[in-house]
Amino acid sequence: MNLKLATLSAAVVLGLSLTAPAVASQTLAQFHGEMGGCETCHAGEKLKDIKAGLTDSQTHENKMCVECHGGYEELKSTKPNTHIDPHSSHLGDINCTACHAAHDKPEMTCNRCHNFDFEMPFADAKQKKAWNGDWNQEKIQAAIAKGPQETVDVIVVGGGSAGLNAAMAAKMKGASVVLLEKNDYTGGNSMLAAGGYNASETRQQKEKGVPDTKELFVADAMKGGRNQNDIELVKVLAEHSAEGIEWLESLGANMEDLKFSGGQTEMRTHRPAGGYSVGPHIIDTLRKAAIKHDVDVRVNSRVEKIVLNDDQSIAGVVVHGRHTGYKMIAADAVILATGGYGMNKEMVAYYRPTMADMTSSNNITATGDGILLAKEIGASMTDIDWVQAHPTIGKDSRILISETVRGVGAIMVNIHGERFISEMTTRDRASDAVLKQPEQYAWLVFDQQLVEKKKMVEGFDHLGMLSKANTVAELAEITGMKNLAATVTEYNQFYKDGKDPKFGRSALPADIVKAPFYAVKVAPGIHHTMGGVAIDTDANVLNLQSWKMEGLYAAGEVTGGIHGYNRLGGNAVADTVVFGKIAGENAAKFALEKK
């Protein structure tokens, strides 16, 4: 390896900044260009060849990064006591260029949600205008006028769990598929899912003697949604939930762990063994499966229009590539899997003005693009103004603390250390209860037993979110919760008795007795948008007359109707898998029958 390149590689591994005058104000591209020209990173001998070979996913460029510097396993920090490693995160093995922009100021992708004080190589490079897709109507129309530059059977818009499941299902049914993701890595909101996947009548439940039924699943979901759900969609979710678990397992997922979540009659939240977060595990599984089955997944590719033929049938889409610009791709079927609008402040303010100033746990990609695309061509919306606040988002961060943390033993208390509601009630009731507290925040309190069960909690500790003490009394002193010791003593007695006479909590899985003891400050924040594009039980998008729009499908949080006015934790992941798979299979069937 070139000595200069080796120095850069070491700096990247150690998270150091190159501040020597020789590289001041340089970009990564200029640095590599001095070593061997543009071909060091790009394919081709001449500049025009390089531009012609540059893809929006920067596939060749990222391959070159790995060839010179090594993959994520080799780049992980070996420094002692290093808890936060930029090359080891829940995002998985994303493209190197997601952080290390070649011709621009580098961006620490983690800091889109966090605030880590990492120094990056070439951090003094000039910041260029952010690429977010500009929805340029003249360029969109020019791309349509030019005609399709390529043709496939099925186009999937969005690369979260719903999109990846849809693409996989369509591919396995024999369709040619392209998945277009606007972000520089796949995963969407699904990548942040911490809780689990709700399913009934599964192998895991039968092995543990859980007497769950599909009818109970439906009843719980309807009750949680205040009976405003589309019951036919809920029935499909319940009936195919176990099949969805088997589908994920066939692709390599581990869904062996089983826990309670809020609003459940029986234990039906399935997660990876070892207490790991469900979202990153499922996305990692789907990414590997997409590679294995040769699914064409393209990042940095924002769909900005659904194109219709004169007879209103699907003609394709116009995609704006970060590097390649605007072009039309033809297809007989399009699947919208773009997620909700929880990070679009304008849409939140319009549809749910009382939540306009709330923080959000969502990925930055949740900006409602699919809703805008569908509305533009006459699709109907349902429950569009229903936005869910999650009761336990880190008070001083955007980090979601899943209710499965409460499900395995945490209690929720006010600033005095007193419980004020059952920890396993539904999200809307828990959020309302927290907001009725004068300070509008609460504490989650738990012990080392829970940390050993929930690996994600170690991450909260590493992020500096937790207060920690060797005794409950000491924790009370640190946090100012004067009645905490009495509350924990009372709760531990409830655990021994096997019932909670004070608030009727249905699941008391553990007492709080093992040091150290922890507390984390939480408050409600925007978590899920229940409403969106109207669909039928086959995932067909419906128009304003409630007729299906031939060739247009949708799945996941972009849709409405399944969750009613309040979603139960664990039902969203199931939704992305069940309806993602249904959308993919039906889109493939429709497109192939048109040939």
Steps between C-alpha positions, in 0.01 A plus 500: 500500500614851423649654819285810473188285458605283793525812717148601398370150571648506850347841563158375392526197731598713799245771427774762471506820300776569250594857578845530341536801267552268204139386515335813636177578308554196278216269413529123513484498119791741465706294742446180304535682169855604592590135555384357171240715332124459508540131411619437857134496597305500173495256210620628161807666354349828387276743685207440263533125557499555875185710484330245279583219743398683818185354653282668760582215737874558439544122492847499345622785719395325821662179380824692457469640854478147638783369283741763634381556856324176587141428595314589818639206695855616431422865572335451837686684773743298712556778752423394860182633664362615166121478527404710197658365183408672173568177311267291714139618526139389471502636142708202393757494219381805310695656213828666595391802297200551730748671736817555296380726220772525236439846353334656802531554874466158671189435706480269800179313418452415870467871576177524306349370824784519754760757591833317509816707515695308237766668290497379141769510232457800267247661738619843385391438140239736359136412565300477179127540466320205654341255258142435600336473161353826372176377336581718196180483295665610174762224528232247595297584189814495285578149624147386413523657155831324438337165579609204710873438527443148634209261561425254779190312616477647851637819658515517879526851649665495844760275659374429851356169613181536292696586186765232540237235576295610199804493270603156625148360460461641147841365397418154634182500292708546185469875439784733410525753783677823583483652848559877520602655834555876535736470798863394472423174681198273533310436822268796548305512825523121517869533581400675823237247611601381845205295625385202296261339254151403619377164375248243622487121484872473430739214564670708769172554685404134479839392635455734800137412558362844413126453424478779243257507207454710189166611638670638813755678278216668312312589819810656661587702188143626464479595867836679481387687187176606673309279256573745219721252314393339173421160648552319169859628484554403864374148427752467216777620731407244765439212259837545326708604803636152574571446130701823506716368785565182299585710192759700694646183649527349151713801405727452802338701780495393865161572661523267801449742789146560618379789719193701602435843354239765579135417437549124458278232650768236439877504449549543123794738442772304317862624501852371434646280774726682745285811536629674187293762318268354241531769230874487430487119504217480246657763273837323512325174408312661212808680365690171485204323342467772235866455406466121494195515273645776277237764578598833343511741797601860424561769761527878444202454267197711582174430317332835427205398286282202417433508126165386359397401149206672329269226629623572855693172523849501650775600255791526745673764707736794467800453726748772595841342548752682715767469230310400187219758507144448381380204297188293448487128575207309352309229688152350505489496881622741768511433875510794743692413818629843597398511865312772687539874546618523861809707405313739273421791733279672243282192453480436875402863559231475230349165595560503879578858608504413873814294434679758286769570760556142615827319451497191280664159530481451124776455246570813296352319198143508642385806304177377342625474141276204415191682623580796272569270204173310550283809560632658181349221289168479682554245776277507805629558852368352822556607864763739366480731802569233763853524636624286786712635781725241660511551879864410555738690276819618668418844645825656382540297181299354214575145614200269531484280809276213396212385720666161507732664757191543715383158385798327659489689830544879497258721691396854403491766771457876534759748631416395856567133421134396506329275246198666335376247238537139394825479304342257252203711395470618140728771367233766471390458862857489628591813301193685630589401857855633465379826344260550792796511736587864580851457358378290201772240539558184701772256601544133411664312786654151480789286619787290368269203434334697223830613348602134472175422316492804271827558315371829358508651851879476498486743209300748708774482762772559240308801370500654846122483537488308830531603862666215689547409869594211727180527707145618440548763771807635324314507168218693667748756628668540159170551317308686771227233517432516875242216511679259268619256768146454634364455147757232413432317828127505428549383141727215609224382735252511212743281304516247784120498525464461123256791459495879485197621701597865455497534119408152376819440305449167323862388478741514796801322350768595756566682822752786537765365734832454319758780508588720330171685464415730209265782404444672167295815443228461233228707333249445219605571143373434148557136417255373237251643254204262499334652194603506138420348163180294494548135399290185477587155636716425194706819557345671196493879534146640485393817320259767623206279397652208697574309180835331471760676288624223271870433542551726803565339840610624842624349826628609838469837670414681177157332526207564731216296645683213665575662835198725549556790737777332700755236398604224738875456535616207285220530243697735273784254437241230429324742264819564300568128458145374440379773267844549345494135394138522381574813296807342340325179405193674358704759311707224341186304407339809345809601301576150373139444389518820292789368292 
